[in-house]
Amino acid sequence: MTQNSKVLSMLGLAAKAGKVASGEFSTEKEVKSGNACLVIVAEDASDNTKKMFRNMCKYYEVPMEIFATKEELGHWIGKAYRASICILDEGFAKSIVKKINLNMEG
């Protein structure tokens, strides 16, 4: 199993546990309400979307990663294409960030 698919399967587990909000509107709502532990924006999201989430996450002090494609993000959480998702659980968030960082190194 590649490091990439380990991250994506972790997203699937988080989704099954009900710890994922997806889509631009839901992600933004969770960040602003203080529930978001991690925001993931798809690599192929628009520059505007990436910039908006980068600024919002910086302001609300929520970690943000740019990872996978819209199709992959959506597929692994059992939805259609998703440009952004947010993890609502600290444990899942830390584990996913760790795997993404291992992915970057390896």
C-alpha positions in Angstrom: 0.0 0.0 0.0 1.5 3.3 -1.0 1.8 6.2 1.5 -0.8 8.1 -0.7 -3.4 5.4 -0.3 -2.7 5.1 3.4 -3.7 8.7 3.8 -6.7 8.3 1.6 -7.9 5.2 3.5 -7.4 7.1 6.8 -9.8 9.7 5.3 -12.3 6.9 4.5 -12.1 5.7 8.2 -12.7 9.3 9.4 -15.7 9.6 7.1 -17.2 6.4 8.3 -16.7 7.6 11.9 -18.6 10.8 10.9 -15.6 13.0 11.5 -15.4 14.6 8.1 -17.2 17.6 6.7 -16.8 18.0 2.9 -17.5 20.6 0.3 -16.5 24.3 0.4 -19.6 25.5 2.4 -19.4 22.8 5.1 -15.6 23.0 5.4 -15.8 26.8 5.8 -18.6 26.5 8.4 -16.6 24.0 10.5 -13.4 26.1 10.4 -15.3 29.2 11.5 -17.2 27.4 14.3 -13.9 26.1 15.7 -14.7 22.4 15.0 -12.1 21.8 12.3 -8.8 20.0 13.3 -7.4 19.9 9.7 -8.4 21.1 6.3 -7.4 19.3 3.2 -7.7 21.0 -0.2 -7.4 19.1 -3.4 -4.2 19.7 -5.5 -6.5 20.4 -8.5 -8.7 22.9 -6.7 -8.7 26.4 -8.2 -6.1 28.9 -7.0 -8.9 31.0 -5.6 -10.2 28.1 -3.5 -6.6 27.3 -2.2 -6.0 31.0 -1.4 -9.4 31.3 0.4 -8.7 28.3 2.6 -5.1 29.2 3.2 -6.1 32.6 4.5 -9.0 31.3 6.5 -7.0 28.5 8.1 -4.2 30.9 9.0 -6.6 33.3 10.6 -8.4 30.5 12.6 -5.2 28.7 13.2 -6.3 25.4 11.7 -3.6 23.3 9.9 -4.1 22.9 6.2 -2.7 20.5 3.7 -2.9 20.4 -0.1 -3.3 16.7 -1.0 -4.7 14.4 -3.6 -7.2 15.2 -6.4 -10.8 16.2 -6.1 -11.8 12.9 -7.5 -9.6 11.0 -4.9 -10.8 13.0 -2.0 -14.5 12.5 -3.0 -14.0 8.8 -3.7 -12.4 7.9 -0.4 -15.1 9.7 1.7 -17.9 8.1 -0.4 -19.0 11.3 -2.2 -18.7 13.0 -5.5 -15.8 15.3 -6.3 -14.6 17.3 -3.3 -12.2 20.3 -3.6 -12.1 20.6 0.2 -12.7 18.5 3.3 -12.1 19.0 6.9 -11.4 16.5 9.7 -13.3 17.1 12.9 -11.3 14.7 15.1 -7.9 15.6 16.6 -6.6 12.0 16.5 -7.5 11.5 12.8 -6.1 14.9 12.0 -2.7 14.2 13.6 -2.5 10.8 12.0 -3.3 12.1 8.5 -0.8 15.0 8.8 1.9 12.6 9.9 1.1 10.3 6.9 1.0 13.3 4.5 4.4 14.4 5.8 5.9 10.9 5.4 4.5 11.0 1.9 6.3 14.3 1.1 9.6 12.9 2.4 9.4 9.5 0.8 
